[in-house]
Amino acid sequence: MLTVTHAGLTDLGCVRRENEDAWYADPDIGLYLVADGMGGHLGGAVASKIVVEALPYFVRSELPDHLDMSSRKTAGILYKLLANFSNSLRDGSEERPDLTGMGSTVVFVLLRASTAFVAHMGDSRAYLFRNSRLRKLTRDHTIIQLLLESGDITEKEADSHPARGQLTRYVGMEGEPLPDIHTFSVRRDDRILLCSDGLTEMLADEGIKAILADEAKPGAACTRLIAAANEAGGKDNVTIIVIAIAEEKAALKEEPGIEVARFSESDGHRRKKR
């Protein structure tokens, strides 16, 4: 069994007038979630609020609370669950003009025994900090990411590219939603970071790594990460959850990061965040 602690913080930042981010944590079921809303007159704030309030209900309803289910089966359930939830959010937004076009990124981790399931749509990220190394667990669902992978632009060009901020997948999207789901085995002293792009647009991975290396306690790490993002300009809302694995008694796989399920390989419709 694992001893898990966590902390979460959200901050308006230095530019925005409204916080459209939200976060959720339920240690009893091992669910931790960050959402970054967008769209419509009221859509952004409403969308992220719906995600953090309704998606956990979907998880509790669809996933039985026992540990003998295979990782692959659990990942498959999470994939269908998140895709169905995305369609429900889209259908609901079509019924209200003030919410037209609303959507949200989402990244969440579900801890089951010694296994972490990571699911996401959009550009909110998950990281694993282990043995003084920081590893990005998610791939941004953005036009910029596709252009970088194809070699059409460089990292330097990406900073000022007009497509910056355009999403290819998000909760509430038109067309078929394609979540990414993968798993890894957790170890003692692991820390998992979930964050909105308000952090990663302001702070490079090396800066994130340095703060996590300095701050072992989740609360202190959250505080410093948000402060660093704001000191760098705070151009967007910033939301962070840090999860610390303090103890393990079960025998775990020796090698981390083994992907057991990745269901989506193509990108869907494009969406630009405000």
N, C-alpha and C positions, 0 to 999 in steps of 0.2 A: 504493500500500500504506500501511497505517497502523501506527504504533508505539503499542502499547497496554500500559499498566501498570495494576495493580489492587492493592487491599488489601481484606481482609475481617476483621471482628471479631465475636465474639458475647459477650454478657455476661449473667450471671444476673439483674442488676437488684438492687433493694433489698428486694423483698418475696417473690418466689417462692423456693421451696426446690429446684426442679429446672429445668434449662434445657431447654425443649421446642422451641427454635429450632435451626436448622442452616443451614450455607451450604456452597457448593461453587463451585470455580472451576477451569476447564481452559482456559488460554490457547491451547493447541495447537488446539483446535476452536472457540475463541471463545465458550465457554459459561460463564455466571455465574448463580448461582441462590441464592435465599433461601427457606426453608420455615419455617413456624410451626405446630407440631403441636398436636393437641387430642384429647380424648376417651378414655374407658376408664381402667382402673386404670394401665396402662402405655402406653396408646395414643398420647398426645401425643408423647412422646419417640421412640417407635418409628416413628410415622408420618413425622415430619420426617427421621429417619435413613434410612428407606426411600426417601423422595423424593430426598435428595441422593446416595444410593448407586445407586438403580435408574434414576431418570429419565435421567441422563446416558447410561446404556447404551442406553435407548430411542432417544435422539437420535442416537447414533453408528450404531445399527443401521438406523434408518429414513431418515436423511438422508445421501446420498452426499457424500463430502468433495470436491466440486468446485464451482466458482463460476459455471457457466453456466446453472444452474437459475433460472427466473424467480422474482421475489419473491413473486408470487401463488401459485405452485406450492409454494414453500417454506413459506409461511404456511399453506397448506391442509394440508400434511403435519404441521406442528407442531400444528395444531388437532386433527387425528385422533389424533395421537400422545398428546397430553395427555389427551384424552377417554378413550382406551383405557387409559391408565395409571391414571386415576381409577377406572375400573371394576375394574381389577385389584386396586387397593388395597382397595376396598370388598369385593370377593369374598374376599380374603385375611383381612380382619378378621372376617368372619362365621364363620370356621373356629375362632377362638379366643375363648373367653368373656372373657379378660382384655383383649382388644383390641377388644371390641364397641364400635362407634360411633366408632372412631378416624378421624381425618381430618387434613388439613393444608392450610394456604394454600400457594400457591407463586407466586413471581414469578421469571421468568428472562429474560435477554437472550442472544441468539445473534448474534454478530458475524460477518458474511460480507462480506469486502471492505469496501466503504464503506456497507454496509447493516446496520442493527440491527433484529432481530426481537424484539419484546417480547411475552411471553405471561404470563397470570396467571389465577389463580382465588383469590378471597378478598380480604382487606384488606391484604396485604403490597403495598408500592407500588414503582413505578419513577418516578424523576425524571430530567429532563435539565437540567443547568446549562450555559447557553450565553450568552455575551456579558453576563455578570452578571445573567442572568435565570434563575429557576427555574420549570420547567414540569412539572406532574404528568402522567405518561404513562399512568397507569392509573386506572380508575374502581373504587372500592371496591364489592365485591359484598356489601353489607350492607343490612339493613332500614333503618338510619338514612339511607343514601344514597338509597334509594327515597323515603323520607318527605321528605327535603330537596328532591329533584327534583320531587316532586309539589306542593310548597309546603305540606304539612301541618304541618311544624315549621320553626322557625328554627334557625340555627346555634347560638344560645344554648341553645335548648331541647334540641338534640341532645346537649349535654354531660351532661345528667342524665336522658335518656330511658331508660325501662326496657328498650327494645329494643337499647340500645347493646351492641355485641359480637356480635349475632346475624348470622350469615353466610347469604347466599342461594346462594352457590356456593363449593365447596372441593373439593380432591382427596379422593376417597373418599366423596363425597356419594351419597345415594339419588337415584334418578331419572336423567334424562339430564344428563350433565356438559356445561357450556357455557363453554369457555374463551374469553377475549378474546385476539385476536392482532392486532397492528398493527406497522407498520414506519416507520422514518424513516432519512434519510441522515445519516451522522455527519460531523463536521467536526473539523479541528484545534482543540485546546483545549476540546473538549467534555468534560464529565464526566457519567457516568451513575451514579445512586445507586439501589441496591436496598436495601430495608429492611423489617423486620417492623414491626407496629404498636406495638411497644414504644418505637420512636422517635417515631412521628407522634402517639401519644396523649400524649406528654410534651412535645413540641417542635413549635411551629407552623411553618408553611412559611417564614415570615420568619426564624425562628431558624436553620433548616436552611440557608437561602440565605446568611445572614451568615457562617456557619462555612465553607461551601464557598467563599465569596468570599475569606476570610482564608487558607485552607489549600489550596494548589495540589497538594500531594502527597497521594495517596490514603490512606496510612497515618496521617498526621497528621490528616486530615479524619475518618477513622473513629474515632480516639481521642477527638477533641474532641466529636464527635456523641454518642458513648456517654456520655462524662462529663456532657454537658449533659442528656441524658435522665435520668441517675441523680441529678443535682443537682435536677432538677424533681420527683423522687419515685421514679423507677425502679420503677413499679408492675408492670412486666412484663419478661420477657426482651427484650433488645435485640440485633438482628443487622443488620449493615450490610456492604455491599460498595460500594466506590467504584471506578469504572473511568475511567481518564483516557486520552484520545486525544491523543497527544503530537505526531503528525506525520501529514500526508497528502500523498501524491504524485499520487494519481489525481484526475481532475477529477470533482467531485461536483455534484449538483443544487444550485441556488442556494437554494431554499427548503426548510427542514427540516419535519419533522413531517407529511409527506404520508402519510395512512393508505391502505394498499393492500388491507388485508383486515381486516374486522371481522365475525366470523361469528355472534356471539351477541347477540341483542337482548332476550331475556327472561331472567327469573331463575327458578331452580329451587327446590328444597326449602330450608328454613331450618335453620340450625344456630347454636347459641350457643357461643361460646368461653368457656372457664373464665376 
